[in-house]
Amino acid sequence: MRSEDSGVSVERFSTPRRLHPASILLGIDVGQIFQWGLVPLVALVTSSGRAVLVLIGLLLVLSPVIRVLDWRRRRYSFDGAELRIESGVLSRSLRSLDVDRIQQIEIRRKLLHRVLGLAAVRVETAGSVSEPEVELRVVSESDARALRTAVRAAKARSRAGVEVDATTDADDAPGAGTDTRGERVLTVPATHIVLASVTGARLLVLPAFVAAAVQLAGDAFDQFAEQADQGIEQLGRAAEPLLGGGPDWVLAALVALVFTGAAVAVAVVTGLLRDGGFRIDRVDGDLHVSRGLLSTQESLVPLARVQMVVIRRNWLRRLLGFATVSVRSAGGSAGAGGSVTVPLVPDAAIDRLLAELLPGVPGVPDLVSHPRAALRRSVVGRLIRSSILVGIGITALYFAGWLGPWTGGALLCLLPLAVALGVLEYLNLAHGTTGLVVASRSGALSIRTEVAPLRKVQAVGGSAGPFQRRLGLSSLTAHVAGPSAQLTIHDAGAARVAELHGWLTARAARPT
């Protein structure tokens, strides 16, 4: 079956094209606005007079003129081999991206974009770190999808060794005549997105909400008591029962419940708006990731550029049988740290998803535990850190006059808790290798499992502190492409780390 986007010829973009006229307004960079307005704002604060008003007036007049000139002079084109962007009003610049360097093409549509039928296109390369290599803000939605299809088809032909020229139609490329939706890899239902919202980091603000609720309840009681005192003076002893015997804990509980519900509701709405309709399709060797309800985001991640897969399970999600999966690619600015995160995946589907992300890999490899010396290091390390914190806490409470049996006992409870966490950390510590991947697992309550293809390992490093050396332990780090992308094996046997170091170094020097 052929979709409406796949019948696109490269000739559509071979002639330089302007952005959509709406980009005059919608393409304004917020940071640029701040830079333009900073000088007049400072001048307005530090001085007064006609000079400031004249300066602001000039900016208000010149800004639209500059935006129109920038729109008229900014053009883009794609001939099947290179994506070219010409820009500049007085000083002209030309940026050319070879199609083989393009890692990801992302289409973003805010609510206003969707209403007007527009989209912003972000083009990532292996060299982009925190910002996209090219951003087209804005073009029509049909142009955005057609450009993405043409680039994908050109990359497919390049991988197949077919010469690309400006007259070759995108439909002639291998796989270009298939439905752009491709093969469905994963769909995250709304119920899972809601569950991810109430079990993840978005609810870290919950303690603040509860504290605010308790404070509000305390303030309400104080006002109530003040009004009651006034009533006693006026009405006499008959009004004394209004005071009760202390704070109204029922009111405090109700207010805390309301604030907790508000925090949960905010987390759920935020999660649904951001990740609603989350799905991953495989199209011509690429991952097509779509997400969002009001503002949509569509990312294209080449499977060949997947550098590492990270599986995270906090203690609550482990109890419920779910995990979060992050896919890290060589492109640096798609998402945080060049990664795309799947909000929630059932544990039973992890291996199947990993097999889709890393072709040929059947799932997370079998992992081997680390030597018992790692248990001693984990427990002792946590005890030392906890003892320092307990000592600081007891000292602070003593000088503040708040040290007592309850406060001191509560702090001392941190020590057995540290021992328990150290044991848990050791039980979760493991690593494994196959002929295709290397994997590492670590963490106590929140467990992190990293899986990296061997052919993506670019450098290998090892480290062993004085305590590790005494216990015969060492750690190993395998670096892959991408910002801060590395896989670390913590506290393994020194002999095992030395063996892995040599093996991975040889694979990094001669990737297959």
Steps between C-alpha positions, in 0.01 A plus 500: 500500500623848419434799725437856396850603612701238316429617146742789536766590249829655602431754226248662737792635705771525233412868446571721805182565697403757761353415834129554553407873531373430850861441605539879509317482834508133602869464420612759753751363748405578861868532589541749217211706632667508839828613348329776300299619797774480762672827404183716493378335820823582683492853355141543609579390856818705538385818332203683358427741224436518129816308407361180650162548333670565165711185540196288580311654209784421259505140616124470456531634145818319396416158645215423255711631210793277598269200539353555152845541342624188680202302369558619142871417513476164681462200267545128515536225240569128476630334184515143632862529611521821705267713708593867447390800704575857389445781749612850593377849420824692447754222545397183315576152634458155347478178701510163325424167666589176325207259514719230658580731793136557586413297808149609593220705350247624751166663425353711780151645491372724775129561537513815285702312237233230485223756463684670212626179335865581571799324655857560614771268363814423703789324327757328722847374414759307697673829575197672655538510876244728662337666199376370165732534202216655297157619606234612252239709683247476350388318184172349392424159647497341154847643424634379834382144445606501134850621591533230765384236252744623233794497744407155627477367145836655408663342806350163408641525147836606639511198731408277206780650288268666250624828357285795601434792269248779477287328236452168680156462647468406866268216406790323325692465826501167683208498737379843392174366365386361834255659738679772696344365815710187446488211742366576845763430764330630813190688612470638852132511606364795694463288815874430499578870451281584800678231701838636393394848612402391851799272554777716358700815561205731431367428849824607668314825573248308714682561833496873423125483434440314828720741695308791350174330594609453862618862512168614358312293757713650778430851374129419485506377859682813617236719337228285652655529846532876468136533400400269784687714752311803380177307531580404858553861596164592351283201586669366812565147609227355277729530195794316660429160329574663166870491586515125542816351647749584225541509123222363286681192366198400294525830316876453458446151357234622260717787375798265461277261306385779269856614433611141438218452253598824327863381470389167353261673259772739379740208447239301306395791276862590430584141413201460268567828319865414450488126430139437393478285187861381542597250234812373324499377139785350302524656153785414260744419778400806705305544820207737459398628846175698541365654820282781633134600504479878455860559391635203304858390453619256234859378512688284253787296647701270270524152649860484379576799726359358824795511740355373824174395664440583867230321703396663828277357773428688820372303797133577433515411132683178587213402728252571220710322234594798281812684385605810308718453190728770358647468150820700455615589151804674357300819436538728799199730530201273446359496846715512808852388426415375152250241624139399447326363808210255495277603796413150621551145374380175666787280616375221276547722192854620577683224310273536196552877491877458541504258207330768288740775610816288463446264205639155566494542879231270649477696824691593812789250525549272799678694773755369750529626857811667635733354767397520868770760559267742320242441778750615762590809297135592441393460865805671648480787251135569580566469876781755483290749307198448727713532816629835381147622433377372839788673677429829324129469578549422868746790536259742334207383716710528817602860439144586393365353824283247318697185578291247689424126512264514203710721273826324586342157461355595162846601377661180632245297302684614188789265581313166471319645199839566338604139563179373337552725197859382470386138491235581239758685290729197503218258409415712195862543391570291188631508143500282191627475144409322180649509152286809429454704819640584841260563790523635854252520789527712816293678762324433830134608503517635145667255262673608179588251224716619209540308175745617230588334167866397488543663160404837654771494767755767412723508807549296818622621837566335835536631854576360846515707817709403805210320670414318177860385460506363856188296423617387156231703323499736205256693281480525122348768277413448132449826310263517203411787270280778634513751786585334834415159354688230685441158651662434837562167672545571870707296747570190296796270563829659395595201283161504330524876432848456350364227272202714394724802447721315253208340321298820463806701397564253219137526388513882513816502287349263241122554500294260291 
